[in-house]
Amino acid sequence: MPARERAALARALIIFIASIGVAGLLIGVLNAPFETIATTSANMTQTSQAAQGRQWIQMFWDGLPFIVAFLGFIQLLGAAAAERRLPGQ
């Protein structure tokens, strides 16, 4: 079996860790501008539908780290399943 095929899961694990790190940095950098926009939009909200939409966006932003980690975990599980199905093992 070629070494390239055997390293697929290790490469997927490195990609998972790197993507979690990069996503954390991006969320950290974008958090201050998002909070500014959220505060400004709170002052401009006039209808209940707008307030509910603003609340949903705030909930999504608060849950974004968990969403990113979950998607990365799904990618890691997919890579493990693909490696398990490699022929000749």
C-alpha positions in Angstrom: 0.0 0.0 0.0 1.4 3.4 -0.9 2.4 5.6 2.0 0.2 8.4 0.6 -2.9 6.3 1.2 -1.8 5.3 4.7 -1.3 9.0 5.7 -4.8 10.1 4.8 -6.2 9.9 8.3 -3.2 11.7 9.8 -3.5 14.4 7.2 -7.3 14.7 8.0 -6.4 15.1 11.7 -3.9 17.9 10.9 -6.5 19.6 8.7 -9.1 19.3 11.5 -6.8 20.9 14.1 -5.6 23.6 11.7 -9.2 24.4 10.7 -10.3 24.7 14.4 -7.4 27.1 15.0 -8.0 29.2 12.0 -11.7 29.4 12.7 -11.0 30.4 16.3 -8.7 33.2 15.1 -11.3 34.4 12.5 -14.1 34.4 15.1 -11.8 36.2 17.6 -10.9 38.9 15.1 -14.5 39.4 13.8 -16.1 39.4 17.3 -15.5 43.1 18.0 -17.0 44.3 14.6 -19.9 41.9 15.1 -20.6 43.3 18.6 -20.5 46.8 17.2 -23.0 45.9 14.5 -25.3 44.1 16.9 -25.3 47.0 19.3 -26.1 49.5 16.5 -28.9 47.2 15.2 -30.4 47.0 18.7 -30.9 50.7 18.6 -32.5 50.6 15.2 -34.9 47.7 15.8 -38.5 48.9 15.6 -40.6 45.9 14.9 -40.9 42.6 16.7 -39.9 40.7 13.5 -36.7 42.7 13.3 -35.9 42.1 17.0 -36.5 38.3 16.5 -34.3 38.3 13.4 -31.6 40.1 15.4 -31.9 37.6 18.2 -31.5 34.7 15.7 -28.4 36.2 14.3 -27.0 36.7 17.8 -27.8 33.1 18.7 -26.1 31.9 15.5 -23.0 34.0 16.2 -22.8 32.7 19.8 -23.1 29.1 18.5 -20.7 29.5 15.6 -17.7 27.9 17.5 -19.7 24.8 18.2 -20.9 24.6 14.6 -17.4 24.9 13.2 -16.2 22.2 15.6 -19.1 19.9 14.7 -18.4 20.3 10.9 -14.7 19.6 11.5 -15.6 16.5 13.5 -17.9 15.3 10.7 -15.0 15.8 8.2 -12.8 13.8 10.5 -15.3 11.0 10.7 -15.7 11.0 6.9 -12.0 10.7 6.5 -11.9 7.8 9.0 -14.7 6.0 7.2 -13.0 6.5 3.8 -9.7 5.1 5.2 -11.5 2.1 6.5 -12.8 1.3 3.1 -9.5 1.4 1.3 -8.8 -1.8 -0.6 -6.2 -4.2 0.4 -6.4 -3.7 4.2 
